[in-house]
Structure formats: C-alpha cells, structure tokens
Amino acid sequence: MLKAIIFDLGNVIVPFDFRRAYARLEPLCKFSTEEIRSRLRATGLVQRFETGQVEEHRFVDEFSAALELKISYEEFCDLWSSIFLPEPLISEALLESLARRYPLLLLSNTNPIHIAMVRANYPLLRHFRHAVLSHEVGAAKPSPKIYQEAVRKAGCEPGECFFTDDIELYVEAARAFGIQAVQFQSEAQIERELRDRGAL
C-alpha cells in the first residue's frame, strides 16, 4: 500500500536542456560548447555546488574563472536558469489529485540558483509537501543518503513510497533502497503505474 509519492524534478516535472545555457555562454567567452563542458567537468564545480559544498556567489566566481567570463551575479543566474522550458511534463491536475490523498515529495539533484528560479516560475510545485534537495542534504542521487532522507520526510517505510525519475541509475538506486521506483517516460505512463498500485 502506498503512503507517499516522490517525483524527481528535472525532466519529470519541469523539462530542461543545458544546451540552452551553453548557447548563451558561447558568445560571452572564447570557448565552444564542447570546451565549456570539458572545462566545467574538469573542475567538478557543478557536482560540488549540487551537494552544498560551494555557496552561490563562490560558485559563480569559480565558474566565471574557469571560462574566463565577465558577468554579474544577476546576469549569471538568469543565464544559468535559462535551461528550463516553460511547459511542465506533469499536469497540475494530476498533482492536485494525488496531493489530496498522499504526501507528495520532490527528490532532486539541484542547486540554490535553480530551485529558486523553479519555485518562482512553476506554481504547481505548491502541491509538494516536502522537497529533498541534494544541496541541502549534502548528497546527490544515487547516494543512499538522499533516498534515506526522502523516506524519513515521507514518514513511512521505503516500500510504501513510489518514486519516478528519468535517469535509470537513480531509479535502480531507489529500488536498491527498497522504494517502488520506475523510470519516467510520460505522464500517461505514471498514471498507469499509480493506477496499478491503487493510487488513482
């Protein structure tokens, strides 16, 4: 029996595409998109940011230094958040229906800049009772620590939680923790999965 429903955020609730940010970065620095990716990977900066090891202004400073970028903090936040597309992948009607019967939780590898933008621009997130965010937990999927925190906030056993994520590795890690988990494909697929479990 389900007692809580957990959704990943990016490319499950809200679609995103990092190419949008890279396209805006290219004219501002001397590196191609591939070079931008390579230089950022070498720093490990994004992973450190998403696990709470770097605060926002230091992140922007280190990011700018890695790409020899001249940009204000506000300009950077706007550029960095341009990855998100306007139309959610899950309808508010479904979330509202589920939230009447279950606690809904977000479980996301994210950072303070992105989550602030998402909360400001996607009002459907008000249906979520809790948010388990990697930069606050100090661990990112697929670490067991972040699933443990999600289950703790859900207030039930792992097997009483349903979770969906677009990344197979994160789904497998959730299953290893005992959570009922499926890889996200579409809203219709999630409705079927929840109906099969008696949640709809």
N, C-alpha and C positions, 0 to 999 in steps of 0.2 A: 504493500500500500504506500502510495506516495504521500509525503508530508511537506516537501519543498521542491521548487523548480528553480534551476540555476541556468542562466544563459551567459555565454561569452558575449562580449560587447562588439568588437570589431569584426565585420563581415558576417555577423549573425544578427545583431540588432541594427547596427549602423555600418553601411558599406564604406570602405576606404581603399585608397590606391596611392601608395607612396610615390608613384611616378608623377603625380600632380605637384608634389613638393619639389622633386628633383627638377622638373621642368621650370619651376620658378627660381630655383637656385642657380641653374646653369648660367643665365645672363649676369648674375651677380658675382660670380667667381670665375676663375680661369680653367676650371675642371669640367670634364664631360660627366654625364650621369654615371657612367661606369666607374670613373675615377672618384667621384663623390662617394659612391657606395664603398669602394675599396678603402678609401682613406678613413671613412667612419668605422668600418669593420675593424680596421687595424687599431683603433683607439679603444674599442669596447665601450664607448661612451654611452650609446643608446641603452645597452643592457644595464650599465651601472645606473643610468637615470631611471630606468623602469623598475629597478629594485631598491630605490630610495637611497642610493649611495652618493648621489650628487644632487644638490638643490638646483632650482630653476635657473637662477642667474649665472651660477658657475657652469651649468650645462651649456647655456647659450655662449658664454665666453669661450669654453673649450671647443665647442662646435665651430664657432667662428674662426678660432685659431687654426683648427685642423683644415679648414677650407680657405684660409686667408680671406675671410669675409668681413666686410664693413657693413654692419647692420645694427639697428637699435633693438632693444629687447622687445618692444611692442611690434615692430616690423617682423622680427623673427617669429613671435608667437602666431601672428597672422599667417605667415608662410608655412610654418610647421603644422598648423591646423588645417591647411587647405587640402589635406589628404582626404577629408571626409566628404562624402556625397550627400545630397540633401534628402533623398527618399529612403526611409528605413526599410529593412528587409523583412521585419516582422510588424504586422499591423498593430495599431494601438488597441483595436477592438479585441484581438486575441489576448494581449497582455492584460487588458482591463478585466476580461472574463476570467482569466487564470488567477489574477490578484484577488478576486472576490473569495476564492477558495483556498489558495495556497500562498505562503510567503514566497515572493519572487526575489532572487538574488542575482546580481551581476558578479561575474568572476572574470577579471580581465588583467592581462599584462599591459599596463599603460603607465602614464606619467602625469604629473600635475598639470602641465600645459594642455595636454589633450583632453583630460577628463573635465577640466574647467570649461573648455570650449563645447564639448559634447553636452554637458549638463545645461549650458546656456541656450543651446540651439535645438535640442531634441526633447520637447516637453513630455513625450511618452515615457521617459525614464522615471517620472514620478510614481509609476506603478511598482517600482522595485523597493522593497523594504530595506534591503542591505546591499552594499557594494563591497566586494572583496577585491582590492586593487593591489597589484604587485608592489608598487612603490610605497604603499602603506604597510604591507605585510613584511616587506624585506625579502621576498622570494617570488619567483615567477614560475608559471607553468613551464615544464611539467614537474616541478618540485612538489613532493608530497606535502610540504608545509602549507602551501597555499590552498590545497584541497582540504586539509585539516581545518584551516581557518574558516573555509566556506561551510563545512559541515557543522562546525561549532556555532556559527552565526545562524545556521538553519535550525539548530536546536533539535536535531533528530539523528538517527543512525545514517551512516553512508548509504546503505541500501534503500533508504526511504527518500533519497534525493534523486531527481532526474537532472541531467546536465547535457547541454549540447554546445559544441564548439566546431568551428570549421576546420581545425587542424587535427588530423588523425592522431598524431603523437600525444596531444593533450587529452584527447578522448580516451586513448589507451591508458594514460596515466591515471585518469579519473576512475576507470574500471578497475585498475590495479588497487586503488584505494577502497574499492567496494561500492562505488557510485554507479547507478544505472546511467550509462552515457552513450550518446550516438553522435556521429559526425553530421554536422549541419549541411543540408542541401537546399532546402526551401521551407517556406512557412507551411505549405501543404504537407510536406513530409513530417514536420514536427507535430502538426495537428494529428496526423495518423498515429505517430508514436505515442502521443499523450492519450489519444482515444483508446488505443490498445491497452493502455495502463489504467483506464478508467478515470482519467483526469479531465476528460471533456464529455 
